[in-house]
């Protein structure tokens, strides 16, 4: 899981991924990091469990919840909904949130 988390973080720093792929990978890396902290299966981790694992406060908890919602929305609605690019600001915000996740 450590290797998967590192590989996903590398992918998140690329600029050539679709929003659908980006948010799916971002939510997956959160699941993997929480699973490592809890010694659990990443597929059992949801936004609430991840937020509890990392002891997130109101603002960070809300940002994490929005990340999972964005990932789900793009996954279930298809890649053609929304813009084809993620703004640099949104990308930076997601990376900052994920990099700050510590137990």
Phi, psi and omega in degrees: 000327177301315180297317180298316180298317180296317180296318179296320179297321176298316180297324182293340180275351177282154180259357190258020180257150179289158176304321180301311181293318182300309183290328176296316179291323179296315179291327178295317181295325176296315179299317181294315180297319179292321179297320177298318181293327184261354186056054185229173175282127180302332181289350178263000184267126174247182184299317180297315180298317179296315180298318178295318181302318184264004178059043184287145176277183185306309184293311180294323178299318180293320177297319179294318178299318179295323177300313179295320179296319179297317179300312180298316182299314180291325180294317186271341181264345181101160186287343187271357176275135180086184183284160180274352181233153175256134181296152179301324180295315179295319179299314179298318180297316180295313180298318180298315179301311183293317181295334181276355181287112180221148180271000000 
